[in-house]
Amino acid sequence: MYLRCFIYSTLTIGHLNATDNCFSNIKQEEVGCSIANILEHPTETFQIREEKPSALIIKKKFEIKITKTLHSVKVQHQKEEILIKRHKDKAFECPPFCVQPMNIKGVITVAELEVLEFITKLKEKKSKLFIDIRESKFYHINTIPGAINIPYHMLEDNSKYQQKVLKLLGAKKKGKSWSFKRVPTLLIFGNSEEDNHATQAIKNLLKLSYPNGKILYYRGGINSWKRLGLTLY
């Protein structure tokens, strides 16, 4: 079975308008910065394989790295030396699925209650953006209500969309650097605490001098949101 997937990236930022071909259909709706507007990419086709019902499948667990440089940690527990390792399905090999840090260069890390508080203020405060940093095909399957989609790769240095995104965020280009005096506070999330896309996007913004006081990091991501049984859109 094949699905035709239109990949979108979305931005809704107060009064800003854009006429570039890459940015179209931008409009402000009732919920302020929480409703997605569309940035189109070329279409892609991908295949979904339908699995036949079968007996219980037991996936073999592999030892994978905790981070790129950390394989294990040795601890003393009740007079016994224990080696803490990471055992998981090989599909989640590190990298890229490494355990991510709690703190990133002064950026505040938040959990679900702080996320809920942030979401409730989206309508009344246009200076806030709740950003799902995952690929657009996953955003359109489900996301946290109130989130817009800016795929992580659009913030990478080699992306042709990086400058367009920064300008829509309110940044001003000054020579080779950027001014971020009038940018919104961003709350960024990805898949989970092992999703390097969210941390990499934050690091890219910080490298460009986006103020760390205007970035929040929801480390648990959409997987943590699901585990708690919270509503998805």
Secondary structure, DSSP 8 states (H G I E B T S, - for coil): -EEEE--EE----TT----STTS-----BTTBTTS---EE---EEEE-------S-----EEEE-SSSS---EEEEETTEEEEE-EEEEGGG-TTTS----S-BTTBEEE-HHHHHHHHHTTTT-TTEEEEE-S-HHHHTT---TT-EE--GGGGSTT-TTHHHHHHHTT-EEETTEEE-TT--EEEEE-SSTT-HHHHHHHHHHHHTT--GGGEEEETTHHHHHHHTT----
